[in-house]
């Protein structure tokens, strides 16, 4: 499989999962997975949500933030991988002055 994110239209998502601010994303989706390149803008967040049927794997490309997974806080920065396992709930907040840039892989299982 080959995915060229340069050919995927970028969309703006306001208040993802009842979060704050906006994020920009390029998404590839099929029945088994989602692969998402996203930028959570300064002051933005992805609201708390439950992963009933999937693992959510978030690799930080750049920026800083915080993930809260099942009530536990994890600091995010370049090179960190945050994983929210099936059955868990999490949120992600951009705490920095620049975009929090993520590569997210959502695997249905």
N, C-alpha and C positions, 0 to 999 in steps of 0.2 A: 504494500500500500504506500502511496506517495501523496502527501498533502502539501500544497503550496499555499501558505497563509497569505502570500502577496496577492493571490487571485481570489481570496475570500473577502467579500464586502464587509467593512467595519461597521458595526452598529453601535449606537449609544444606548445604554440601559440606565434609566433613572431608578434609583432606589431598589436595587436588586434584592429580592427576598425581604422587602420592607426595610432595607438599609437606607443610608443617607447618601446624598450627593449622586454622582453619576460615575459610570465606568464605560470604557470603550472595549469592544470585544470583536474578535473574529472567531467564528465557531464552525467546527466540523462535527456533524452528528450522523449516527446511524443507529440501528436497533440495539447494538451492544455497547456503544461507547460515545462519549463526547470528548473532543479535544478542543480546548479553548485557550486562545492567546488573549489575555485581558490586561487592561490598565485601570486600576481603581484610582481615580483622581484625588488630589489633596483634599482631606476632610471627608472622603467618601468611605462607605462600608458596604459589605454584603451582610444582610441581616441574618439573625439566627434562624437556621432551618435544619430539618431532619433528613438524613439520607436513609430512606426506608429500604431501597433496593440496590444501592450502589456504594462503592468506595469512591471517595473524592480525593484525588492526589494533586496537591498544589505545590509547584516548584517556583521559588522566588527568583526571578531574573534580576530585578533591581528594585530599589526602594526599601522602605521599612514599614513594618506594621505589626499587628497583633492578631493572632487567631485565638479564639476561645472554643475549645472542643470539650464537650461534656463537662463544662464548668471550669476546666483547667486552661490557664492562659499560657500561650507560647509566643515568644518574640520571633518576628519574621525579618529576615534580611537576605541579601543576595547569597545564593547557594543553599539556602534552607529549604527543606521539603516538609510540608505539613500534610498529614494524612488524616482524613476523617473517615473512619471505617463504617461500613454498613451498620445501621442501627444507632449511629451516633448523630449528635447535632453540633453544628458549629457556626461561627460567624468570623468574618475577617474585616479588620479596620486598617485603613491607611493612616499611620501616625506620623508620617514624614511630610516634608515640604515638596517632594517630587511624587510622580506617579508610582504606585506599587504595581510592578509588572509581574504577572504570573503566567505560567503555562500550567493549565489544569487538565487533568485526565480523569474523566468520570467513567468507571467501569461497572456495568450492570452485572449483578450476580445473584 
